[in-house]
Amino acid sequence: MESVWPGLFVTEDSLTQGVRELRKALRDDSQSIIRTVSGRGYLLSPLGAPARPPSDLPSVAVLRFTNEGDATDTPLVDGFAEDIVNALARFRTAVVLARNSSFSFASEDPGNWTEVGRRLGATFLVRGRMGLRDGTVRVAINLIEAANGAVLWGEKFTASGSAVFDMQEEIALRVTNRLVARLDDAGLTRARPKPPASLAAYELLLKGLVHLRGYGADDNQAARNYFAAAVTKDTHYALARSYLAFADLIIGDYGMAPPEVLADIVEQARFAVGLAPEEPRCHRILAQALLCTRTYDAAERHFRRSYDLNPFDADTIAQIGYLLAIRGKPFEALTWIDKAVQINPIHPDWYHSDRAFAQYAAGDYKGAVVSWSMLPMTSAVRLTWLAAAQAKLGNQDAVSRLVSELKRIAPSYTPLESIRASMLYEHESDADHLLDGVAKALMMWSAA
């Protein structure tokens, strides 16, 4: 930009007109190439942003499978379907929507498939039924064209023991073959993560994931117990080792954990990556642990490796956005988070938090207020974040209400000290920016 317009100054009207003409020339009606940043100006989306999939690439959503067995088999059924999502993504021949969104719809629901496809942004839907009896898994799969509800393909599969993992791969291959004319060579030769040695270890992992995604007081510890049991069943089960490390990271309160605890978590997560270097989730968990130790370059390297292995993992994409915000690149961060939401439109609440951090860092306080307001205001730290953004906007009434609620639910909580201790910002200026908002909120509340 400097080489094109060195030292050039223009009026605000000229700039607005120029941007309007550029958007028209670029057909940027959605303002995704040249973004308007409230109170700051305009942003040209960076070259390092994740590439959008070609418009002719089909998109597929794997709906939640119907459990035809015992209710206790539900974690296995959900996990089986989720692993088909991951297997499909490896072939890179279709945009594979995230589990969190696609599992919002059940396979047994004979409703309007066109509406389901529209809400998910999917051109094809995969529905399935699964039953487990006497150690044998039976699965029935249908591929549906969302535009008209037509069933394009259906097949039944049966497997026992470790052959279940081969069946997952076979289903993904069959679905992909029907989404595209043929599999490209790169897709066929991509390394497949090593499956666990036993179905029992796999079931324990899946039961742990159910608790890890829960919000009960004892869920994280229950998840850890299942992951530890899975590792006991199969000491070389990399994904179970990774999630065991991740459960310890959550229980330890992420970056607030003692240094020796964080060091052990990183060591365990690194060992898991060594066991399964082609498993993207292992790289993502190691990256999260490294970020909590403020080892920024290594964290970014493993986040990007996870993305390379599965470019349709919306959680990884969103977490790359958060990392970039923490590293002082909020505008680039927002581009990544937008991409994550595109793949995972029915996403978990923490996407809003990641977006809010990037918006606040970019000076878009109104946007940060909107994003943080989408979270349940049930914790002192969330109330503090939102109060900081409202203070930057000078909203006295909102600040007074938020800080008063903070004092009510956590009278011993010290906002400045707590936020300072938990921040992961790479640059002191970014940390000071958030602390300034917190301090301003406290001053406004005291003066009210």
Secondary structure as GFF3:
##gff-version 3
##sequence-region A 1 448
A	DSSP	alpha_helix	12	26	.	.	.	ID=ss1
A	DSSP	beta_strand	34	37	.	.	.	ID=ss2
A	DSSP	beta_strand	41	44	.	.	.	ID=ss3
A	DSSP	beta_strand	59	62	.	.	.	ID=ss4
A	DSSP	beta_strand	66	67	.	.	.	ID=ss5
A	DSSP	three_ten_helix	71	73	.	.	.	ID=ss6
A	DSSP	alpha_helix	74	91	.	.	.	ID=ss7
A	DSSP	beta_strand	95	96	.	.	.	ID=ss8
A	DSSP	alpha_helix	99	102	.	.	.	ID=ss9
A	DSSP	alpha_helix	113	120	.	.	.	ID=ss10
A	DSSP	beta_strand	124	133	.	.	.	ID=ss11
A	DSSP	beta_strand	136	145	.	.	.	ID=ss12
A	DSSP	beta_strand	150	160	.	.	.	ID=ss13
A	DSSP	alpha_helix	163	179	.	.	.	ID=ss14
A	DSSP	alpha_helix	185	189	.	.	.	ID=ss15
A	DSSP	alpha_helix	199	212	.	.	.	ID=ss16
A	DSSP	alpha_helix	219	233	.	.	.	ID=ss17
A	DSSP	alpha_helix	238	251	.	.	.	ID=ss18
A	DSSP	three_ten_helix	254	256	.	.	.	ID=ss19
A	DSSP	alpha_helix	259	275	.	.	.	ID=ss20
A	DSSP	alpha_helix	280	292	.	.	.	ID=ss21
A	DSSP	alpha_helix	296	309	.	.	.	ID=ss22
A	DSSP	alpha_helix	314	326	.	.	.	ID=ss23
A	DSSP	alpha_helix	330	343	.	.	.	ID=ss24
A	DSSP	alpha_helix	350	361	.	.	.	ID=ss25
A	DSSP	alpha_helix	365	373	.	.	.	ID=ss26
A	DSSP	alpha_helix	380	392	.	.	.	ID=ss27
A	DSSP	alpha_helix	396	409	.	.	.	ID=ss28
A	DSSP	alpha_helix	415	422	.	.	.	ID=ss29
A	DSSP	alpha_helix	428	447	.	.	.	ID=ss30
###
